[in-house]
Amino acid sequence: MVYDRYGPPAVLRLDELPVPVPGAGQVLVKVAATSVNLSDWECLRGTPLYARVGGLRAPARRILGSDIAGWVEAVGPDVTRFRPGDQVYGDNLQAKGGFAEYATAPESALAVKPAALTFAQASAIPQAGAIAWQGIAGAAAGRRVLINGAGGGSGSFAIPLAKRLGAHVTGVDNAGKLDFMRSLGADEVLDYRRTDFTRAGPYDLILDLVAHRSVFAYRRALAPGGRYRCVGGSVSTLLRVLTAGTVAGLLTGRRLGVLAVQEGPQHFGPVAGLCAGGELDIHIDRTFPLEQVPEALARVGEGRALGKVIVQAS
C-alpha cells in the first residue's frame, strides 16, 4: 500500500513492487501483521510538520507501517541473531514498510516473537508498549496519574501498567471511549469535550498523548513536584513545552517536558513479557486486510479505535 503525496487516506493505493533485498545488518521479513500507530496517520497527512522529516514536499518512505510481526525470509550480510524461518516482531520506525507483504528492517529493531503471542498481538506492542512503559515511569501507590488520549493504543497499555504500580488513574478521551477506559482499570474517566482536565486534579503525573493545550494549563493541573510528559501533538505545543514549559516548571517546582521515547527491543520487551505471561492484556480493536489500510488508518486517525488496530498481510 503506497502513497506518493501527503493527504487523506484516499491518496493510498495498492501497487506491485519488487520484493526488497536486505542490505548489511538488515532482515527481510515476510509480514504477517502490522499495527497502526498515530505516527502512521501523521506521516500520511504530513502534519504536524515533524512528520515530514526527510521529505518536506513528498513522503520519504512510500510505504507506511512500523510495528511489524512475521517470519524471517532472508538476512543480509553481518546479521547474526536471526535466520530464515524465525518468528520476529519489532518497531521499524525509521524504515517503515510494514503495510506490504515483505519489509526490510534493521536487525537491531527486531526481537524473537514470544511463542505465547499471535503475530497480531505481537505487532500491537512495540511502539505503543514502549510509549506506555516509559510514559508512566514514576507512577506508584498514592500517586494520582492522568493519561490524556487514554482510549487509544498507547493508553490501552498505560492505564493497566499504572494501575499495576498502585496509582490512582484518570483517563481522558472522547465520550465513546469512557466505558473502554473503565474496563482497562481507570478509576476516573473524563470526556475531553465536556471536562477540562487541566482544571481538575492536581495530578502527580500527566502522560499526554495528544498535546494541544497551553503550558500554563498543564502546569496548573500538576501537583507540586509533579511531572508532565507529552508524546506527539502540534509543533507549536511541543516547542512551548520545551521552552516556556521548562522555565515555568523550574519556577514552580513542577517538571514539564517532552518524552523522548527510546526505541528497540530492550524498551518494548518488558511489556511483551507481561503480555506473554498473561499479566497484561492486549486490546485489539479491529483487524483489517492489507487492501483496507486506508480504513484502518482513518479509524486510528479519527479517534475511533478502542486500543490497537491491526493490518494482516498474510
C-alpha positions in Angstrom: 0.0 0.0 0.0 1.9 3.1 -1.3 1.5 6.8 -1.3 3.3 9.5 -3.3 1.9 12.7 -1.7 0.6 13.8 1.7 -3.1 13.8 2.1 -6.1 11.8 3.3 -6.4 8.0 3.1 -7.6 8.4 -0.4 -4.1 9.0 -1.6 -3.1 5.5 -0.7 -3.2 2.8 -3.4 -2.2 -0.9 -3.8 0.8 -1.5 -6.1 3.1 -4.3 -7.1 6.7 -3.7 -6.2 9.8 -5.9 -6.3 10.5 -7.8 -3.1 13.1 -5.7 -1.2 16.6 -7.1 -0.7 18.1 -6.9 2.8 21.3 -4.9 3.0 24.1 -5.2 5.5 22.7 -5.7 9.0 19.1 -5.9 7.7 16.5 -8.7 7.8 13.8 -9.3 5.2 10.5 -10.1 7.0 7.5 -11.8 5.4 4.9 -9.7 7.2 2.1 -11.4 9.0 0.7 -8.4 10.8 1.4 -4.7 11.3 -0.3 -2.5 13.9 -1.4 1.1 13.1 0.0 3.9 15.1 -0.9 7.6 15.3 2.6 8.2 13.8 1.3 6.4 10.6 -1.6 8.8 10.4 0.7 11.8 10.9 3.1 10.7 8.2 0.2 10.0 5.8 -1.1 13.6 6.2 2.2 15.2 6.6 1.1 17.0 9.7 2.4 18.0 12.3 5.4 19.3 10.4 7.8 16.9 12.1 6.0 14.1 10.2 7.7 15.4 7.0 11.3 14.9 8.3 13.3 13.6 5.3 10.5 14.6 2.8 9.2 18.1 3.0 7.3 18.1 -0.3 6.7 14.4 -0.7 7.0 11.3 1.5 10.5 10.0 2.0 9.1 6.5 2.5 6.3 5.3 0.2 5.1 2.5 2.5 3.9 3.2 6.0 3.7 0.8 8.9 6.4 0.4 11.5 5.2 -2.2 14.1 5.7 -5.4 12.2 5.5 -9.1 13.0 6.2 -12.1 10.8 8.8 -14.6 9.6 12.4 -14.0 8.6 12.6 -14.6 4.9 16.2 -13.8 4.4 19.1 -12.0 6.1 21.7 -9.6 4.8 25.4 -9.6 5.5 26.5 -9.3 9.1 23.2 -10.4 10.6 23.9 -12.9 13.4 20.8 -13.0 15.6 18.3 -14.4 13.1 17.9 -16.9 10.3 15.2 -17.7 7.8 12.1 -19.1 9.4 12.4 -17.3 12.8 9.3 -15.6 14.0 10.1 -11.9 14.8 8.5 -8.6 15.7 9.6 -5.1 16.3 9.3 -1.3 15.7 10.7 -0.5 12.2 10.0 3.2 12.7 13.0 4.5 10.7 12.4 2.4 7.6 8.7 1.6 7.9 7.3 -0.5 5.0 5.0 -2.7 7.1 1.9 -2.2 5.0 3.2 -4.7 2.5 3.8 -8.4 2.1 7.5 -8.0 2.7 9.6 -5.4 4.6 13.2 -5.0 5.5 14.2 -3.9 9.0 17.5 -3.4 10.9 18.4 -6.5 12.9 18.6 -4.2 16.0 14.9 -3.3 15.7 13.7 -6.9 15.9 13.2 -9.5 18.6 12.1 -13.1 18.6 8.3 -13.2 18.9 7.1 -14.7 22.2 5.5 -18.1 21.5 2.5 -17.2 23.6 1.6 -14.3 21.4 0.0 -14.3 18.0 1.5 -12.2 15.2 -1.3 -9.7 15.6 -0.8 -9.4 19.3 3.0 -9.1 18.9 2.6 -6.3 16.3 0.4 -4.3 18.7 3.2 -3.9 21.3 6.4 -2.3 20.1 5.6 1.4 19.7 2.6 1.7 21.9 4.1 -0.5 24.6 7.3 1.5 24.7 5.5 4.8 25.0 3.3 3.5 27.8 6.2 1.8 29.7 8.3 4.9 29.6 5.5 7.4 30.0 4.1 6.1 33.3 7.6 5.8 34.9 7.1 7.3 38.4 3.6 6.0 38.9 3.2 4.5 42.4 0.8 3.8 45.2 -0.7 7.0 46.5 0.1 9.0 43.3 -2.5 10.5 41.0 -1.9 9.8 37.3 -3.7 11.3 34.4 -3.4 9.9 30.8 -4.8 12.1 28.0 -5.8 10.2 24.9 -6.0 7.1 27.1 -8.5 5.2 24.9 -6.1 4.5 22.0 -3.2 2.1 21.5 -0.7 3.5 24.0 -3.4 4.3 26.5 -4.6 0.7 26.5 -1.2 -0.3 27.9 -0.6 2.8 30.0 -3.7 2.6 32.2 -3.2 -1.0 33.3 0.5 -0.5 33.7 -0.1 2.5 36.0 -2.7 0.5 38.0 -0.2 -2.4 38.4 2.0 0.2 40.2 -0.8 1.1 42.5 -1.6 4.6 41.1 -5.0 6.3 41.0 -5.6 6.7 37.3 -7.7 9.2 35.4 -8.3 8.5 31.7 -9.2 11.3 29.3 -10.6 10.7 25.8 -13.9 11.2 23.8 -17.3 10.1 25.1 -17.2 6.9 23.0 -14.2 5.6 24.9 -15.3 6.2 28.5 -16.5 2.6 29.2 -13.5 1.2 27.5 -11.1 3.2 29.7 -13.1 1.9 32.8 -12.7 -1.6 31.5 -8.9 -1.0 31.4 -8.9 -0.2 35.1 -9.2 3.6 35.1 -10.5 4.9 38.5 -12.0 8.0 36.8 -12.8 8.9 33.2 -13.3 12.3 31.5 -14.8 13.3 28.2 -12.4 16.0 27.0 -15.3 17.7 25.1 -17.1 18.3 28.4 -14.5 18.5 31.0 -11.2 20.4 31.1 -8.8 18.1 32.8 -6.3 20.9 33.4 -8.9 22.4 35.9 -9.2 19.1 37.7 -6.6 17.3 39.8 -4.0 18.1 40.8 -2.0 15.2 39.4 1.4 13.9 40.3 2.0 12.6 36.7 0.4 13.5 33.4 1.1 11.5 30.3 -0.3 13.5 27.4 -0.6 11.5 24.1 -2.4 14.3 22.2 -0.9 17.6 23.4 -2.7 20.7 22.3 -3.1 22.9 25.4 -1.1 25.7 26.8 1.9 25.2 29.0 0.2 27.2 31.8 -2.8 25.0 31.7 -0.7 21.9 32.1 1.3 23.4 34.9 -2.0 24.3 36.7 -3.0 20.6 36.6 0.2 19.4 38.3 0.7 19.0 42.0 3.9 20.5 43.5 6.7 18.2 42.5 4.5 16.7 39.7 5.6 15.8 36.2 4.1 16.4 32.8 5.2 14.4 29.8 3.8 14.7 26.3 4.3 12.5 23.2 3.3 14.0 19.9 0.9 16.9 19.4 1.2 20.1 17.5 4.6 21.5 16.8 3.7 24.8 18.5 2.7 22.9 21.6 5.8 20.8 21.7 8.0 23.9 21.3 6.2 25.7 24.1 6.6 22.7 26.4 10.4 22.5 25.6 10.9 26.3 26.2 8.3 28.1 28.3 7.3 24.8 30.0 10.8 24.1 31.2 11.1 27.6 32.7 7.6 27.7 34.2 8.2 24.3 35.7 11.5 25.2 37.3 9.9 28.3 38.8 7.0 26.4 40.4 8.6 23.1 41.4 7.0 21.2 38.6 8.6 19.4 35.6 7.2 19.8 32.1 8.8 18.1 29.2 8.5 16.1 26.0 9.0 12.3 26.4 11.8 11.3 24.1 10.7 7.7 23.5 13.5 5.2 23.4 13.1 2.5 20.7 14.2 -1.1 20.4 13.5 -4.5 21.9 15.0 -3.5 25.3 12.3 -0.9 25.6 9.2 -2.8 24.4 10.4 -6.2 25.7 9.2 -5.7 29.3 5.7 -5.0 28.1 5.8 -8.0 25.8 7.0 -10.2 28.7 4.0 -9.1 30.8 1.6 -9.8 27.9 3.1 -13.2 27.1 2.9 -14.1 30.8 -0.8 -13.3 31.0 -0.2 -10.4 33.3 -1.2 -7.7 30.8 -3.9 -7.8 28.2 -3.5 -6.7 24.6 -6.6 -4.9 23.4 -7.2 -5.3 19.6 -10.0 -3.1 18.3 -10.3 -4.3 14.8 -8.3 -6.3 12.2 -8.2 -5.2 8.5 -6.8 -6.9 5.4 -4.0 -5.2 3.5 -6.3 -3.7 0.9 -8.2 -1.9 3.7 -5.2 0.0 5.1 -7.0 3.4 4.3 -9.9 2.4 6.5 -7.6 1.2 9.2 -5.6 4.4 9.2 -8.8 6.5 9.3 -10.1 4.6 12.3 -7.0 5.4 14.3 -6.5 9.0 13.0 -10.1 10.0 13.6 -10.0 8.7 17.2 -12.5 5.8 16.8 -10.2 2.9 17.8 -10.5 1.3 21.2 -7.0 0.1 21.7 -4.9 -1.2 18.7 -5.9 -1.6 15.1 -4.1 -4.4 13.1 -3.5 -4.9 9.4 -2.9 -8.5 8.4 -0.9 -9.1 5.2 -0.9 -12.9 5.3 
